[in-house]
Amino acid sequence: MQPGQIVGVTCDVASVPFVRAIARSAYERGALYVDPYYFDGVVKRTRLERADPETLEFVPPWIGGRYLGLGERRAARISIQPNPEPSVLDGVDPARAGRDGLPYVPEILTIIDDRSTNWTVVPFPTQGWAEAAHPELEPAEALARLEADLTHVCRLDEPDPNAAWQHRAEELDAASERLNERRFDAVHFEGPGTDLTIGLLPTSHWSGARTTTADGISHFANVPTEEVWTAPDPERVDGVVRSTKPLDVEGALVRGLVVRFEGGRAVAIDAEQNADALRGRTAVDEGAARLGEIALVDREGRIGKLDTVFANTLLDENAASHIALGNAYASSVGDEDRDRVNRSKIHIDFMIGGDDVAVTGITREGDRVPVLRDGAWQL
């Protein structure tokens, strides 16, 4: 955050104590105004259970307008996870849940693409999340365990957390550079239940943890973050992929997900639980069933080593390599390919990697180059 900036904060009502701490810190650092936007996952559940199903896709225009306004004012943005808490929609008809994408709105993608805000997504240990992540523990023990987990993966247990993050960013930047040097035409994932080939665009370039606004403010978009990522060719994705961790679709947990792609499109979406929630989101527009991101995660990150399913995408996506259905980030390709990247109102990450999933780069000449084996970089 820079002195004189507005700070927009988005969270579930369960994270009110954290918002108040952020406000104190922000004003001490010269914030012009701290603007909290509270979402209530329980109220979302009530809407899904009681509202006319035909109204569930309605989004008040002022919600998206708020994000566009933050972009116009070159604000700082903080998104607190989980929002909503995991399992808040347990038992709700997943087909209904898939029609209501809130609190996510597509205007978020607009201000990410134009780089008008410096932003970050960060976790806060709520009681509901703790019980979902550690169901084997008593509630108080679960919360203490989650607090310890987050302290560790956010590197708050380091003498200088900022320095620790800058060091990790340098490691991820170096991995990105090695990938960019190879100029792969495609990436192949192969493991239990997975045989998926994802084509890349000619100017797809890999990036790490740090990004910069249009005004030159460097920031970490996610804390924690362990990934290197780029935009794929949305028309060249073929094969089948099995998710290696549950997927949170705006409060509905999708477990045992299997997706089959043909010619870039997800033509079959199946799951052990809540498949209709994801099917509903991938039906919102033409690009929702195509990929907008591919991200690689090595085993040196702190999240995967905990061997915990956090039931939250911010944490779980940084435990394993992943892909995202929906919108691509325009900054991950050159100007000549910006018209080719996927466009959609959604962006939903799900995890497909792990130590038993091999990642291979395919050159334009057809040569196969090991990229990740047993979670370790091979380049």
Summary of the structure (lengths in Angstrom):
residues: 379
radius of gyration: 19.7
end to end distance: 35.7
largest distance: 56.6
contacts: 1318
relative contact order: 0.14
helix: 32%
strand: 29%
